[in-house]
Amino acid sequence: MRGFLQDIQNTMREIPIPTDHHLYQSYDQQEEVDRINSHYDLDPEFYYRFIGGTWNSYSALYWTRDDMSVTEAEESKFDLMAGLMGLQPGMRILDVGAGWGGPLTYLCQRYDCTGIGLMLSPKQQAAATERAARCGVNAKFHVTHWERFVDSAGFDAVYTDEVAVHFNDLSGFFAKTWELLKMGGIYLNKEMHYTHARYTLMNRAMEHINGVFGFTGNYRLLHDELKCLHDSNFELLKLLQIPIANYGRTIDGWISRFLRARKTPCGTEQRRICQGFPQIYEAVPHRFQHEYDVDGFDCRQEDRPGRASLVMVADPAAFCRQVSPTAVR
Ligand SMILES: C[S@@+](CC[C@H](N)C(=O)[O-])C[C@H]1O[C@@H](n2cnc3c(N)ncnc32)[C@H](O)[C@@H]1O
């Protein structure tokens, strides 16, 4: 372990100190697609090996018991999200940033919904389509940037799970989501948020982390996001925190499986990610230092018309807040 930490320190020393520190980068749509796909459009098996679980959810899971398996922690997260979205049989749901299709497939199967998932990676789409067929659910996956997605039937719920971070036009995304929802529909965003503008300054660790994701880490301040939601006509129903320990436990699992699997031969792109991967996830918790108390509130009323936004605010610890539910109050 000592040698490993030393390796991390050495790697950190080699990372150049960034001159342009700020997040909220702006680039055109094609560049956004290219940046995102530099990380996600790789052999799915490469990811499955370290993400683990039945559903391969590439985001923080929800560990409600010590003895939970990865699959159980995935499903407890999905169930929490389903409850927050009020999923009922027959509902039509949209997963923007659907990964390899696991979350949407689970929700459609468990809650008897029909779904559409969007992603930018053709490899993810093929894997997701195959998974939905194998599980016998009515879920379709499209390779399309959310901006280009067209639908006239309307959705009962739209959700993003650690995807909004990649959007450089967050206001545009919320406006689009509002249009895609049926009256009374729910938007749920599980995401990390910064709690102060100083965290948007990139340090060397953050520069390195962001680089692995093609510099698409547009983490927001929570207050900015809420303002964007408000400006897009959403009503906030609930803020919910997931303790940051859930994020820590999720990435601890990724790292240990990653280290076990790292000897498996892989291509150039995978090697680029391999080089940074454990360091990235070791570095992240160091940014989760600050306490932030979103006292969950719930202003949901039965039969309230209009579209609603539901933001799950991840544990306040820091670098950005893992918008993950802490406790439903
Ligand atoms: C961190 S993964 C999260 C996957 C999934 N939500 C989960 O929790 O397992 C981010 C996903 O967002 C997708 N994505 C990023 N930007 C996108 C965009 N502009 N339009 C559609 N999907 C996007 C990526 O292809 C990837 O599948």
PDBQT file of the ligand as one rigid body, heavy atoms in Angstrom, charges set to zero:
ROOT
HETATM    1  C1  LIG A 401     -20.810   8.204 -15.701  1.00  0.00    +0.000 C 
HETATM    2  S1  LIG A 401     -21.700   7.414 -17.017  1.00  0.00    +0.000 S 
HETATM    3  C2  LIG A 401     -23.206   7.125 -16.137  1.00  0.00    +0.000 C 
HETATM    4  C3  LIG A 401     -23.995   6.006 -16.743  1.00  0.00    +0.000 C 
HETATM    5  C4  LIG A 401     -25.286   5.651 -16.022  1.00  0.00    +0.000 C 
HETATM    6  N1  LIG A 401     -26.126   6.806 -15.829  1.00  0.00    +0.000 N 
HETATM    7  C5  LIG A 401     -25.029   4.985 -14.702  1.00  0.00    +0.000 C 
HETATM    8  O1  LIG A 401     -25.245   5.603 -13.662  1.00  0.00    +0.000 OA
HETATM    9  O2  LIG A 401     -24.603   3.833 -14.715  1.00  0.00    +0.000 OA
HETATM   10  C6  LIG A 401     -22.094   8.790 -18.140  1.00  0.00    +0.000 C 
HETATM   11  C7  LIG A 401     -22.933   8.421 -19.362  1.00  0.00    +0.000 C 
HETATM   12  O3  LIG A 401     -23.392   9.634 -19.978  1.00  0.00    +0.000 OA
HETATM   13  C8  LIG A 401     -23.378   9.492 -21.400  1.00  0.00    +0.000 C 
HETATM   14  N2  LIG A 401     -23.369  10.860 -21.977  1.00  0.00    +0.000 N 
HETATM   15  C9  LIG A 401     -22.474  11.836 -21.727  1.00  0.00    +0.000 A 
HETATM   16  N3  LIG A 401     -22.793  12.961 -22.413  1.00  0.00    +0.000 NA
HETATM   17  C10 LIG A 401     -23.930  12.677 -23.105  1.00  0.00    +0.000 A 
HETATM   18  C11 LIG A 401     -24.759  13.438 -23.987  1.00  0.00    +0.000 A 
HETATM   19  N4  LIG A 401     -24.463  14.712 -24.323  1.00  0.00    +0.000 N 
HETATM   20  N5  LIG A 401     -25.870  12.869 -24.513  1.00  0.00    +0.000 NA
HETATM   21  C12 LIG A 401     -26.186  11.577 -24.179  1.00  0.00    +0.000 A 
HETATM   22  N6  LIG A 401     -25.438  10.812 -23.322  1.00  0.00    +0.000 NA
HETATM   23  C13 LIG A 401     -24.317  11.355 -22.798  1.00  0.00    +0.000 A 
HETATM   24  C14 LIG A 401     -22.148   8.650 -21.653  1.00  0.00    +0.000 C 
HETATM   25  O4  LIG A 401     -22.211   8.019 -22.912  1.00  0.00    +0.000 OA
HETATM   26  C15 LIG A 401     -22.246   7.650 -20.483  1.00  0.00    +0.000 C 
HETATM   27  O5  LIG A 401     -23.059   6.581 -20.853  1.00  0.00    +0.000 OA
ENDROOT
TORSDOF 0
